[in-house]
């Protein structure tokens, strides 16, 4: 089950990244950065990096691309010229609005999650996997009586 979950996560991630690139001309990192700036407003570079869980040096390349595409702008801090603040542009807000509308649409990914009963079971499973906070551990398979399976 764990291996299937890992493979499914990898496949979904690849498909999502391809979709973001084709439909929105964004990477996952670019999307997260835009959504962070859309929600929080203008922020220092270092704070955006922290909120996006990337290093400041990594964020520089992401911002270069977003700025080139007219989605964010760098602004010098009037109080500290060494400090750079990042701000989303109106074009960036439009891009976020399109992605947000898609996410909120609730469009099913598969026929399984189109079925509310099956979707509820999958959702419960995924939330437990995500929220358990424990290292994976192996459990011994049991038979119908609850005893060890031989």
BELWO-V682834 format. One record per backbone hydrogen bond with DSSP energy under -0.5 kcal/mol. CO is the residue of the C=O (numbers start at 0). NH is the residue of the N-H. If there is no record, write none. Layout:
co:CO nh:NH
co:CO nh:NH
//
This chain:
co:0 nh:4
co:1 nh:5
co:2 nh:6
co:3 nh:7
co:4 nh:8
co:5 nh:9
co:6 nh:10
co:7 nh:11
co:8 nh:12
co:9 nh:13
co:10 nh:14
co:11 nh:15
co:12 nh:16
co:13 nh:17
co:14 nh:18
co:15 nh:19
co:16 nh:20
co:17 nh:21
co:18 nh:22
co:18 nh:23
co:19 nh:23
co:19 nh:24
co:19 nh:25
co:20 nh:24
co:26 nh:30
co:27 nh:31
co:28 nh:32
co:29 nh:33
co:30 nh:34
co:31 nh:35
co:32 nh:36
co:33 nh:37
co:34 nh:38
co:35 nh:39
co:36 nh:40
co:42 nh:85
co:43 nh:47
co:44 nh:48
co:45 nh:49
co:46 nh:50
co:47 nh:51
co:48 nh:53
co:49 nh:52
co:54 nh:58
co:55 nh:59
co:56 nh:60
co:57 nh:61
co:58 nh:62
co:59 nh:63
co:60 nh:64
co:61 nh:65
co:62 nh:66
co:63 nh:67
co:64 nh:68
co:65 nh:70
co:65 nh:71
co:66 nh:69
co:70 nh:88
co:72 nh:86
co:74 nh:84
co:79 nh:76
co:79 nh:82
co:82 nh:76
co:83 nh:44
co:84 nh:74
co:85 nh:42
co:86 nh:72
co:88 nh:92
co:89 nh:93
co:90 nh:94
co:91 nh:95
co:92 nh:96
co:93 nh:97
co:94 nh:98
co:95 nh:99
co:96 nh:100
co:97 nh:101
co:98 nh:102
co:99 nh:103
co:100 nh:104
co:101 nh:106
co:102 nh:105
co:109 nh:113
co:110 nh:114
co:111 nh:114
co:113 nh:115
co:114 nh:118
co:115 nh:119
co:116 nh:120
co:117 nh:121
co:118 nh:122
co:119 nh:123
co:120 nh:124
co:121 nh:125
co:122 nh:126
co:123 nh:127
co:124 nh:128
co:125 nh:129
co:126 nh:130
co:127 nh:131
co:140 nh:148
co:142 nh:145
co:146 nh:142
//
